[in-house]
Amino acid sequence: MKNLGIHAVVSLITYLLTCGLSFKAVMALHVEKYVRKGHVFEAQVLALFLAIALGFLVGQFLLTLVDQSQALLYLFKD
């Protein structure tokens, strides 16, 4: 049970970090240039959703990579 709790905490931290980093990356793209003038709120919501989606995908990749690399230990265990 303790491992499950640790995994949940690591997952939450990973998702928050990757969402934060992806938000900074999406903001560097200047999404507001690609949206009609006067639609600033919509551009901000789009940037937020893009950052969440990208952060989730990157976080999921990292967590799966760690889980699968730990599972490789069972391949070589007697």
DSSP file (Angstrom, degrees, kcal/mol; ACC not computed):
  #  RESIDUE AA STRUCTURE BP1 BP2  ACC     N-H-->O    O-->H-N    N-H-->O    O-->H-N    TCO  KAPPA ALPHA  PHI   PSI    X-CA   Y-CA   Z-CA
    1    1 A M     >        0   0    0      0, 0.0     4,-1.7     0, 0.0     5,-0.1   0.000 360.0 360.0 360.0 -36.2    0.0    0.0    0.0
    2    2 A K  H  >  +     0   0    0      1,-0.2     4,-2.3     2,-0.2     5,-0.2   0.888 360.0  53.9 -65.3 -37.8    2.9    2.3    0.8
    3    3 A N  H  > S+     0   0    0      1,-0.2     4,-2.5     2,-0.2    -1,-0.2   0.870 105.6  54.0 -62.8 -36.1    4.3    1.9   -2.7
    4    4 A L  H  > S+     0   0    0      2,-0.2     4,-1.9     1,-0.2    -1,-0.2   0.896 109.1  47.8 -65.1 -40.2    1.0    2.9   -4.2
    5    5 A G  H  X S+     0   0    0     -4,-1.7     4,-2.1     2,-0.2    -2,-0.2   0.893 112.0  49.1 -67.2 -40.6    1.0    6.1   -2.2
    6    6 A I  H  X S+     0   0    0     -4,-2.3     4,-2.6     1,-0.2     5,-0.2   0.913 110.3  51.5 -64.5 -42.0    4.5    6.9   -3.2
    7    7 A H  H  X S+     0   0    0     -4,-2.5     4,-2.4     1,-0.2    -1,-0.2   0.890 109.1  51.1 -62.2 -38.9    3.7    6.2   -6.8
    8    8 A A  H  X S+     0   0    0     -4,-1.9     4,-2.4     2,-0.2    -1,-0.2   0.908 111.0  47.3 -65.4 -42.0    0.7    8.6   -6.6
    9    9 A V  H  X S+     0   0    0     -4,-2.1     4,-2.5     2,-0.2     5,-0.2   0.927 113.0  48.3 -65.6 -44.8    2.8   11.4   -5.1
   10   10 A V  H  X S+     0   0    0     -4,-2.6     4,-2.5     1,-0.2    -2,-0.2   0.900 111.6  51.0 -62.3 -40.0    5.5   10.9   -7.7
   11   11 A S  H  X S+     0   0    0     -4,-2.4     4,-2.7    -5,-0.2    -2,-0.2   0.930 110.5  47.9 -63.3 -45.9    2.9   10.9  -10.5
   12   12 A L  H  X S+     0   0    0     -4,-2.4     4,-2.4     1,-0.2    -2,-0.2   0.920 113.4  47.2 -61.9 -44.1    1.3   14.1   -9.2
   13   13 A I  H  X S+     0   0    0     -4,-2.5     4,-2.5     2,-0.2     5,-0.2   0.911 112.4  50.4 -64.1 -41.5    4.6   15.9   -8.9
   14   14 A T  H  X S+     0   0    0     -4,-2.5     4,-2.7    -5,-0.2     5,-0.2   0.931 111.6  47.1 -62.4 -46.1    5.6   14.7  -12.4
   15   15 A Y  H  X S+     0   0    0     -4,-2.7     4,-2.3     1,-0.2     5,-0.2   0.903 113.0  48.9 -64.2 -40.6    2.4   15.9  -14.0
   16   16 A L  H  X S+     0   0    0     -4,-2.4     4,-2.2    -5,-0.2    -1,-0.2   0.915 113.6  46.4 -66.0 -42.1    2.6   19.3  -12.3
   17   17 A L  H  X S+     0   0    0     -4,-2.5     4,-2.6    -5,-0.2     5,-0.2   0.933 114.5  46.1 -65.6 -45.5    6.2   19.8  -13.3
   18   18 A T  H  X S+     0   0    0     -4,-2.7     4,-2.4    -5,-0.2    -2,-0.2   0.865 112.6  50.7 -69.1 -33.8    5.7   18.8  -16.9
   19   19 A C  H  X S+     0   0    0     -4,-2.3     4,-1.9    -5,-0.2    -1,-0.2   0.908 111.8  48.5 -67.1 -40.5    2.5   21.0  -17.2
   20   20 A G  H  X S+     0   0    0     -4,-2.2     4,-1.8    -5,-0.2    -2,-0.2   0.921 113.7  45.7 -64.1 -44.1    4.4   23.9  -15.8
   21   21 A L  H  X S+     0   0    0     -4,-2.6     4,-1.9     1,-0.2    -2,-0.2   0.897 113.2  49.4 -66.3 -40.0    7.3   23.4  -18.2
   22   22 A S  H  X S+     0   0    0     -4,-2.4     4,-2.8     2,-0.2    -1,-0.2   0.831 106.4  57.2 -70.0 -29.4    5.0   22.9  -21.1
   23   23 A F  H  X S+     0   0    0     -4,-1.9     4,-2.4     2,-0.2    -1,-0.2   0.924 107.4  47.8 -64.2 -43.0    3.1   26.1  -20.2
   24   24 A K  H  X S+     0   0    0     -4,-1.8     4,-1.2     1,-0.2    -2,-0.2   0.893 113.3  48.8 -63.0 -38.8    6.4   28.1  -20.4
   25   25 A A  H  X S+     0   0    0     -4,-1.9     4,-0.5     2,-0.2    -2,-0.2   0.906 111.8  47.8 -67.8 -42.0    7.1   26.4  -23.8
   26   26 A V  H >< S+     0   0    0     -4,-2.8     3,-1.1     1,-0.2     5,-0.4   0.884 108.7  54.4 -67.5 -37.7    3.6   27.1  -25.2
   27   27 A M  H >< S+     0   0    0     -4,-2.4     3,-1.1     1,-0.3    -1,-0.2   0.803 100.5  61.0 -66.3 -27.2    3.8   30.8  -24.0
   28   28 A A  H 3< S+     0   0    0     -4,-1.2    -1,-0.3     1,-0.2    -2,-0.2   0.698  95.1  63.3 -70.5 -18.4    7.1   31.1  -25.9
   29   29 A L  T << S-     0   0    0     -3,-1.1    -1,-0.2    -4,-0.5    -2,-0.2   0.632 102.7-133.7 -78.6 -13.7    5.1   30.3  -29.1
   30   30 A H    X   -     0   0    0     -3,-1.1     3,-1.8    -4,-0.4     4,-0.3   0.988  25.8-172.3  55.1  65.9    3.0   33.5  -28.7
   31   31 A V  G >  S+     0   0    0     -5,-0.4     3,-1.8     1,-0.3     4,-0.3   0.776  74.0  74.0 -59.1 -29.2   -0.3   31.7  -29.4
   32   32 A E  G >  S+     0   0    0      1,-0.3     3,-0.8     2,-0.2    -1,-0.3   0.722  85.3  65.8 -62.8 -19.8   -2.1   35.1  -29.4
   33   33 A K  G <  S+     0   0    0     -3,-1.8    -1,-0.3     1,-0.2    -2,-0.2   0.788 101.2  49.3 -68.8 -26.2   -0.6   35.8  -32.9
   34   34 A Y  G <  S+     0   0    0     -3,-1.8     2,-0.3    -4,-0.3    -1,-0.2   0.393 100.8  76.2 -96.0   2.7   -2.6   32.9  -34.3
   35   35 A V  S <  S-     0   0    0     -3,-0.8     3,-0.1    -4,-0.3     4,-0.1  -0.860  93.7 -91.2-114.0 148.9   -5.9   33.9  -32.9
   36   36 A R    >   -     0   0    0     -2,-0.3     3,-1.5     1,-0.1     7,-0.1  -0.170  52.7 -91.3 -56.8 149.2   -8.2   36.8  -34.1
   37   37 A K  T 3  S+     0   0    0      1,-0.2    -1,-0.1    -4,-0.1    -4,-0.0  -0.305 112.2  30.0 -61.7 143.8   -7.6   40.2  -32.6
   38   38 A G  T 3  S+     0   0    0     -3,-0.1    -1,-0.2     1,-0.0     3,-0.2   0.416  93.0  98.9  86.7  -1.8   -9.8   40.9  -29.6
   39   39 A H    <>  +     0   0    0     -3,-1.5     4,-1.7     1,-0.2     5,-0.1  -0.390  36.1 137.0-112.4  52.9  -10.0   37.2  -28.6
   40   40 A V  H  >  +     0   0    0      1,-0.2     4,-2.2     2,-0.2     5,-0.2   0.905  69.7  52.7 -67.3 -42.7   -7.3   37.4  -25.9
   41   41 A F  H  > S+     0   0    0     -3,-0.2     4,-2.4     1,-0.2    -1,-0.2   0.916 109.0  49.7 -60.9 -43.5   -9.2   35.3  -23.4
   42   42 A E  H  > S+     0   0    0      1,-0.2     4,-2.4     2,-0.2    -1,-0.2   0.875 109.6  52.1 -63.7 -37.1   -9.7   32.5  -25.9
   43   43 A A  H  X S+     0   0    0     -4,-1.7     4,-2.3     2,-0.2    -1,-0.2   0.889 110.0  48.7 -65.7 -38.7   -6.0   32.6  -26.8
   44   44 A Q  H  X S+     0   0    0     -4,-2.2     4,-2.3     2,-0.2    -2,-0.2   0.895 111.8  48.3 -68.3 -40.1   -5.1   32.2  -23.1
   45   45 A V  H  X S+     0   0    0     -4,-2.4     4,-2.7     2,-0.2     5,-0.2   0.906 111.5  50.8 -65.8 -41.0   -7.5   29.3  -22.7
   46   46 A L  H  X S+     0   0    0     -4,-2.4     4,-2.6     2,-0.2    -2,-0.2   0.924 110.6  48.7 -61.2 -44.7   -6.1   27.7  -25.8
   47   47 A A  H  X S+     0   0    0     -4,-2.3     4,-2.2     2,-0.2    -2,-0.2   0.900 111.9  49.8 -62.3 -40.8   -2.5   28.1  -24.5
   48   48 A L  H  X S+     0   0    0     -4,-2.3     4,-2.4     2,-0.2    -2,-0.2   0.929 112.5  46.0 -63.8 -46.0   -3.6   26.6  -21.1
   49   49 A F  H  X S+     0   0    0     -4,-2.7     4,-2.5     2,-0.2    -2,-0.2   0.885 112.4  50.8 -66.6 -38.5   -5.2   23.6  -22.7
   50   50 A L  H  X S+     0   0    0     -4,-2.6     4,-2.7    -5,-0.2     5,-0.2   0.909 111.1  49.3 -62.9 -41.1   -2.3   23.0  -25.0
   51   51 A A  H  X S+     0   0    0     -4,-2.2     4,-2.7    -5,-0.2    -2,-0.2   0.901 111.5  48.3 -65.7 -40.7    0.1   23.1  -22.0
   52   52 A I  H  X S+     0   0    0     -4,-2.4     4,-2.5     2,-0.2    -2,-0.2   0.927 113.9  46.7 -65.1 -44.3   -2.1   20.7  -20.0
   53   53 A A  H  X S+     0   0    0     -4,-2.5     4,-2.3     2,-0.2    -2,-0.2   0.934 116.1  44.1 -63.8 -46.6   -2.3   18.3  -22.9
   54   54 A L  H  X S+     0   0    0     -4,-2.7     4,-2.6     1,-0.2     5,-0.2   0.909 114.1  50.5 -65.5 -41.9    1.4   18.5  -23.7
   55   55 A G  H  X S+     0   0    0     -4,-2.7     4,-2.6    -5,-0.2    -2,-0.2   0.891 110.3  49.8 -62.7 -40.1    2.3   18.2  -20.0
   56   56 A F  H  X S+     0   0    0     -4,-2.5     4,-2.8     2,-0.2     5,-0.2   0.928 112.0  47.7 -64.4 -44.6    0.1   15.2  -19.6
   57   57 A L  H  X S+     0   0    0     -4,-2.3     4,-2.2     2,-0.2    -2,-0.2   0.922 115.0  44.4 -64.2 -44.1    1.7   13.4  -22.6
   58   58 A V  H  X S+     0   0    0     -4,-2.6     4,-2.5     2,-0.2    -1,-0.2   0.923 115.3  48.7 -66.9 -43.1    5.2   14.2  -21.5
   59   59 A G  H  X S+     0   0    0     -4,-2.6     4,-2.7    -5,-0.2     5,-0.2   0.909 111.0  50.0 -61.6 -42.8    4.5   13.2  -17.9
   60   60 A Q  H  X S+     0   0    0     -4,-2.8     4,-2.4     1,-0.2     5,-0.2   0.901 110.4  50.9 -63.2 -41.0    2.8   10.0  -19.0
   61   61 A F  H  X S+     0   0    0     -4,-2.2     4,-2.5    -5,-0.2    -2,-0.2   0.941 112.2  46.2 -60.7 -47.8    5.8    9.1  -21.2
   62   62 A L  H  X S+     0   0    0     -4,-2.5     4,-2.2     2,-0.2    -2,-0.2   0.914 114.0  47.4 -64.0 -43.3    8.2    9.7  -18.3
   63   63 A L  H  X S+     0   0    0     -4,-2.7     4,-2.5     2,-0.2    -1,-0.2   0.898 113.5  47.8 -65.9 -39.8    6.2    7.7  -15.8
   64   64 A T  H  X S+     0   0    0     -4,-2.4     4,-2.8    -5,-0.2     5,-0.2   0.892 109.8  53.4 -67.1 -39.0    5.8    4.8  -18.3
   65   65 A L  H  X S+     0   0    0     -4,-2.5     4,-2.0    -5,-0.2    -2,-0.2   0.919 111.7  45.0 -61.0 -44.2    9.5    4.9  -19.1
   66   66 A V  H  X S+     0   0    0     -4,-2.2     4,-1.9     2,-0.2    -2,-0.2   0.924 114.1  49.1 -66.3 -44.5   10.3    4.6  -15.4
   67   67 A D  H  X S+     0   0    0     -4,-2.5     4,-1.7     1,-0.2    -2,-0.2   0.919 113.4  46.2 -62.1 -43.6    7.8    1.9  -14.8
   68   68 A Q  H  X S+     0   0    0     -4,-2.8     4,-1.2     1,-0.2    -1,-0.2   0.860 110.1  53.0 -69.8 -34.7    8.9   -0.2  -17.7
   69   69 A S  H  < S+     0   0    0     -4,-2.0     4,-0.4    -5,-0.2    -1,-0.2   0.861 109.9  49.0 -68.9 -32.9   12.6    0.2  -16.8
   70   70 A Q  H >< S+     0   0    0     -4,-1.9     3,-0.9     1,-0.2     4,-0.4   0.843 107.3  55.7 -70.6 -32.8   11.8   -1.1  -13.3
   71   71 A A  H >< S+     0   0    0     -4,-1.7     3,-1.1     1,-0.2     4,-0.4   0.758  93.4  69.9 -71.1 -23.5    9.9   -4.0  -14.9
   72   72 A L  T >X S+     0   0    0     -4,-1.2     3,-1.1     1,-0.3     4,-0.9   0.780  84.6  70.3 -64.2 -24.9   13.0   -5.0  -16.8
   73   73 A L  H X> S+     0   0    0     -3,-0.9     4,-0.7    -4,-0.4     3,-0.5   0.851  91.4  58.8 -59.9 -33.1   14.6   -6.0  -13.6
   74   74 A Y  H <4 S+     0   0    0     -3,-1.1    -1,-0.3    -4,-0.4    -2,-0.2   0.715  95.9  63.9 -70.2 -19.5   12.2   -9.0  -13.4
   75   75 A L  H <4 S+     0   0    0     -3,-1.1    -1,-0.2    -4,-0.4    -2,-0.2   0.860 111.8  34.0 -70.0 -35.0   13.6  -10.2  -16.8
   76   76 A F  H << S+     0   0    0     -4,-0.9     2,-0.3    -3,-0.5    -1,-0.2   0.436  95.9 105.2-102.0  -0.7   17.0  -10.8  -15.3
   77   77 A K     <        0   0    0     -4,-0.7    -3,-0.0    -5,-0.1    -4,-0.0  -0.611 360.0 360.0 -82.9 138.8   15.9  -11.8  -11.8
   78   78 A D              0   0    0     -2,-0.3    -1,-0.1     0, 0.0    -4,-0.1   0.465 360.0 360.0 -80.7 360.0   16.2  -15.5  -11.0
